[in-house]
Structures are given as C-alpha cells and as structure tokens.
Amino acid sequence: MISTINVCNFGSDLAVVRIAHVTDGSIAELADTDWVVYDMMVAPNGILPLTIGMTLDQGDSLVIYSDIASTTFIAWGAEE
C-alpha cells in the first residue's frame, strides 16, 4: 500500500504533474480513469504532499509525469 507521495519541484519554474494507477495491465493501455492526480501544479522550489492510501497488487504500475525535469516523486508505504 502506498500511503503518501511527495512531489518536489526543485527548479525555478512551475511544474505540472500527473500520477496514475494502472491495474494489472500495460502502461500503453493507460485509460482516463487511471489518473488519480491530473495537471496539479507544484510551485517553484515547492513540495506537494499527497496522502493517497492506494493499494497496488502484483502487476500494477504507478505512472508519474512532470512537464519539467526538475521534479522528483517519492512514495512511502508498506508491503503486506
């Protein structure tokens, strides 16, 4: 289970980020309903903490996207 995802924008430009949960399928088959965060903005030198509480099963994927390179995503959780 992923409890929290922190998105950090360590650059000087606004970042637009997206996060998707693809269940037991190919990332190439990403559907509109897979997105849990879509076009959220992270301020320059800012942090976006997200409490997700998302359960991933074997074969699931977490897809992350940012429109700028100076963005990091860190996920915390526990394996059950």
N, C-alpha and C positions, 0 to 999 in steps of 0.2 A: 504494500500500500504506500502510495506517495502522499505524505501529509502536507508538505509545504514545498513550494517552488519560489526561489528568489531570482528575480531578473535584475541584473546590474548593468547600467549603462555608464561605462567609464569614459565615454567620449564627450565631445563638446557639442554634439548635435542631438536633436530629439530622435528617439528610437521608436519604431512601431513594431510590436511583437505579436506573435501568434503561437498558440500551443494547441495541439490536437492529440486525442487518444484514439488510436486505430486498434479496434478489437479483432484479434485473430485474422488478420488479413494483410494484404500487401499495402505498403505505403503508397504505391502507384494508384491504389483504389481509394484514396482519401476522399471522403464524402463531406458535404457541407455540415452534416450532423455530427461529425467527429471533432469539430473545433470546440474547445472549452474556453479559450481566450482568443479573441479575434480583433486585430488592429487596436490593441491597447497601447497607449503612449507612455514612454518612460522618459522622464526629464533628463537633460544632460547632467552627468555626474549623479544620477539618481538611482534609487532602488525601488522595485515593485515587489513587495512580498505578497504571495498568493497562498492562502490556505485552501488546498484543493480537496484532500480526503479522497483520492482516486485510487481504485484498486485495479492493478494490471494483472492479467492472467498470463500464463505461458503463451508466447506467440503474439502478445500485444506489443504495440510500439507507442512511444511518446515522440511526437514530432514537434520540433521547435523551429521558429523562424524569426529573424530580425532583418529589417531593411538596412542595417548598418553593421559593420564588422566589430565595432567596439561594444559588443553586448555579450554578457555571459548568462547562462542559465544554470542554476544549481538546484537539484531536487533532493529532499530528505524524506525518508520513510523507513519502513520495516518490512522484512520478508517474513511471510507467515508460512 
